[in-house]
């Protein structure tokens, strides 16, 4: 099969249009012009904290992304997986919207398929094909910010999924399709 020049142009335009869906809209919401994007997290299960500039001078910082991947690893198995950088952009925008400089408290970042299957077997609140397994979701809370305020700010961004779990004291955010639910 051979591609014509116009087919390649159409393909490129389709990719460009797709970049403005889901997490890509985070750039349209005001962080695109940032010289530095910084994120602070505290993993409640491992006790590890990280404050890192993960974006500098127009690109993601590989060492910082690796550090984030480590801190957001599956605390049950120790498995490390790449966290989607747009998820970090979402979190950065979210912390600005709620005007917090506190670190995100991480309840769950990456989940290995084995961990996810085990959690799913115990709870119908865990999706079989959770975006946690793709490094595209995180369960969070922020000191000094009510869960309702955090949820409402995330919903207002219209980026990805937002799950509200007041009984378990966290909000789920992801960079999948826009949707909402209560746990």
Buried (B, 14 or more C-beta within 10 A) or exposed (E): EEEEEEEEEEEEEEEEEEEEEBBBBBBEBEBEEBEEBBBBBBBBEBEBEBEBEBBBEEEEBEEBBBBBBBBBBBBBBEBBBBBBBBBBBBBBBBBBBBEBEBBBBBBBBBBBEEBBBBBBEEEEBBBEEBBBBBBBBBBBBBEEBEBEBBBBBBBEBEBBBBBBBEEBEBBBBBBBEBEEEEB
